[in-house]
Amino acid sequence: MPQLIFFTVVGAVAYWGYRKFLREAERVTAKVQRTRKEAANGSMGTLVLDPETGEYRLAKD
């Protein structure tokens, strides 16, 4: 019985780590794509709309 609990915990931690890894990989990929588009356009940054104030600001990484 202790082995079953141990492997269940190990499996849950592995699943959590995998999901966290995928989120980080998506974030990095989006940043690289944004940087590549900025370089192609010759821009200095990407503007995003601030929903609270309605003003455009530079995107934060």
MARBA-3410 file (N, C-alpha, C, O; in Angstrom, 1 decimal):
61
0.8,-1.2,0.0,0.0,0.0,0.0,0.8,1.3,0.0,0.5,2.2,-0.7 ~ 1.9,1.3,0.8,2.8,2.5,0.7,3.3,2.8,-0.7,3.5,4.0,-1.1 ~ 3.6,1.7,-1.4,4.2,1.9,-2.8,3.1,2.6,-3.7,3.5,3.4,-4.5 ~ 1.9,2.2,-3.5,0.8,2.8,-4.3,0.7,4.3,-4.0,0.5,5.1,-4.9 ~ 0.8,4.7,-2.8,0.7,6.1,-2.4,1.9,6.8,-2.9,1.8,7.9,-3.5
3.1,6.2,-2.8,4.3,6.8,-3.3,4.2,7.1,-4.8,4.5,8.2,-5.2 ~ 3.8,6.1,-5.6,3.8,6.3,-7.0,2.7,7.2,-7.5,2.8,7.9,-8.5 ~ 1.6,7.3,-6.7,0.5,8.3,-7.0,1.1,9.7,-6.8,0.8,10.6,-7.6 ~ 1.8,9.9,-5.7,2.4,11.2,-5.4,3.4,11.6,-6.5,3.4,12.7,-7.0 ~ 4.2,10.6,-6.8,5.3,10.9,-7.9,4.6,11.2,-9.2,5.0,12.1,-9.9
3.5,10.5,-9.6,2.8,10.7,-10.8,2.1,12.1,-10.8,2.1,12.8,-11.8 ~ 1.6,12.5,-9.7,0.9,13.8,-9.6,1.9,14.9,-9.7,1.7,15.9,-10.4 ~ 3.1,14.8,-9.1,4.1,15.8,-9.2,4.7,15.8,-10.6,5.0,16.9,-11.1 ~ 4.8,14.7,-11.3,5.3,14.7,-12.6,4.3,15.4,-13.6,4.7,16.1,-14.4 ~ 3.0,15.1,-13.4,2.0,15.8,-14.2,2.0,17.3,-14.0,1.9,18.0,-14.9
2.1,17.7,-12.7,2.1,19.1,-12.4,3.3,19.8,-13.1,3.2,20.9,-13.6 ~ 4.5,19.1,-13.0,5.7,19.7,-13.5,5.6,19.8,-15.1,6.1,20.7,-15.7 ~ 5.0,18.8,-15.7,4.9,18.8,-17.1,4.0,19.9,-17.6,4.3,20.6,-18.5 ~ 2.9,20.2,-16.8,2.0,21.2,-17.2,2.7,22.6,-17.0,2.5,23.5,-17.8 ~ 3.4,22.7,-16.0,4.2,24.0,-15.7,5.2,24.2,-16.8,5.4,25.3,-17.3
5.9,23.2,-17.2,6.8,23.2,-18.3,6.2,23.7,-19.6,6.7,24.6,-20.3 ~ 5.0,23.2,-19.9,4.3,23.6,-21.2,3.9,25.1,-21.1,4.0,25.8,-22.1 ~ 3.4,25.5,-20.0,3.0,26.9,-19.8,4.2,27.8,-20.1,4.1,28.9,-20.8 ~ 5.4,27.5,-19.5,6.6,28.3,-19.7,7.1,28.3,-21.1,7.5,29.3,-21.6 ~ 7.0,27.1,-21.8,7.4,27.0,-23.2,6.5,27.9,-24.1,7.0,28.5,-25.0
5.2,27.9,-23.8,4.3,28.7,-24.6,4.6,30.2,-24.3,4.5,31.0,-25.3 ~ 4.9,30.6,-23.1,5.3,32.0,-22.8,6.5,32.4,-23.6,6.6,33.5,-24.2 ~ 7.5,31.5,-23.6,8.8,31.9,-24.2,8.6,31.9,-25.7,9.1,32.8,-26.4 ~ 7.8,31.0,-26.3,7.6,31.0,-27.7,6.8,32.2,-28.1,7.2,32.8,-29.2 ~ 5.9,32.7,-27.4,5.1,33.9,-27.7,6.1,35.1,-27.7,6.0,36.0,-28.5
7.0,35.2,-26.7,7.9,36.3,-26.6,8.9,36.3,-27.8,9.2,37.3,-28.4 ~ 9.4,35.1,-28.2,10.2,35.0,-29.4,9.5,35.4,-30.6,10.1,36.2,-31.5 ~ 8.3,35.0,-30.8,7.5,35.4,-32.0,7.3,36.9,-32.0,7.4,37.6,-33.1 ~ 7.0,37.5,-30.8,6.7,38.9,-30.8,8.0,39.7,-31.1,8.0,40.7,-31.8 ~ 9.1,39.2,-30.6,10.4,39.9,-30.9,10.8,39.7,-32.3,11.3,40.7,-32.9
10.5,38.6,-33.0,10.8,38.4,-34.4,9.9,39.4,-35.2,10.4,39.9,-36.2 ~ 8.6,39.5,-34.8,7.8,40.4,-35.6,8.2,41.9,-35.4,8.2,42.7,-36.4 ~ 8.7,42.2,-34.2,9.2,43.6,-34.0,10.4,43.9,-34.8,10.5,45.0,-35.4 ~ 11.3,42.9,-35.0,12.5,43.1,-35.8,12.1,43.2,-37.2,12.7,44.0,-38.0 ~ 11.1,42.4,-37.7,10.7,42.5,-39.1,10.1,43.8,-39.4,10.3,44.4,-40.5
9.3,44.4,-38.5,8.7,45.7,-38.7,9.6,46.9,-38.4,9.3,48.0,-38.8 ~ 10.7,46.6,-37.7,11.5,47.7,-37.3,11.0,48.6,-36.2,11.4,49.7,-36.0 ~ 10.1,48.0,-35.4,9.5,48.7,-34.3,10.4,48.5,-33.0,11.2,47.7,-32.9 ~ 10.1,49.4,-32.0,10.8,49.4,-30.8,10.1,48.6,-29.7,10.7,48.5,-28.6 ~ 8.9,48.2,-29.9,8.1,47.5,-28.9,6.7,47.2,-29.4,6.3,47.7,-30.5
6.0,46.5,-28.6,4.6,46.1,-28.9,3.7,46.9,-28.0,3.8,46.8,-26.8 ~ 2.7,47.5,-28.5,1.7,48.2,-27.7,0.5,47.3,-27.4,0.0,46.6,-28.3 ~ 0.0,47.4,-26.2,-1.1,46.7,-25.8,-2.1,47.6,-25.1,-1.6,48.6,-24.4 ~ -3.4,47.4,-25.2,-4.4,48.3,-24.6,-4.6,47.9,-23.2,-4.8,46.8,-22.8 ~ -4.5,48.9,-22.3,-4.7,48.8,-20.9,-6.2,48.9,-20.7,-6.8,49.9,-20.9
-6.9,47.8,-20.2,-8.3,47.8,-20.1,-8.9,48.8,-19.1,-10.0,49.2,-19.1 ~ -8.1,49.1,-18.1,-8.5,50.0,-17.0,-8.5,51.4,-17.4,-9.5,52.1,-17.1 ~ -7.5,51.9,-18.1,-7.4,53.3,-18.4,-7.8,53.5,-19.9,-8.1,54.7,-20.2 ~ -7.7,52.5,-20.7,-8.0,52.7,-22.1,-6.8,53.3,-22.9,-7.0,53.7,-24.0 ~ -5.7,53.3,-22.3,-4.5,53.8,-23.0,-3.6,52.7,-23.4,-3.6,51.5,-22.9
-2.8,52.9,-24.5,-1.9,51.9,-25.0,-0.5,52.1,-24.3,-0.1,53.2,-24.0 ~ 0.0,51.0,-23.9,1.3,50.9,-23.2,2.2,49.9,-23.8,1.7,49.0,-24.5 ~ 3.5,49.9,-23.6,4.4,48.9,-24.0,4.1,47.6,-23.3,3.8,47.6,-22.1 ~ 4.2,46.5,-24.1,3.9,45.2,-23.4,5.0,44.8,-22.5,6.2,45.1,-22.7 ~ 4.7,44.3,-21.3,5.6,43.8,-20.3,5.9,42.4,-20.5,5.0,41.6,-20.8
7.2,42.0,-20.3,7.5,40.6,-20.5,7.4,39.8,-19.3,7.7,38.6,-19.2
END
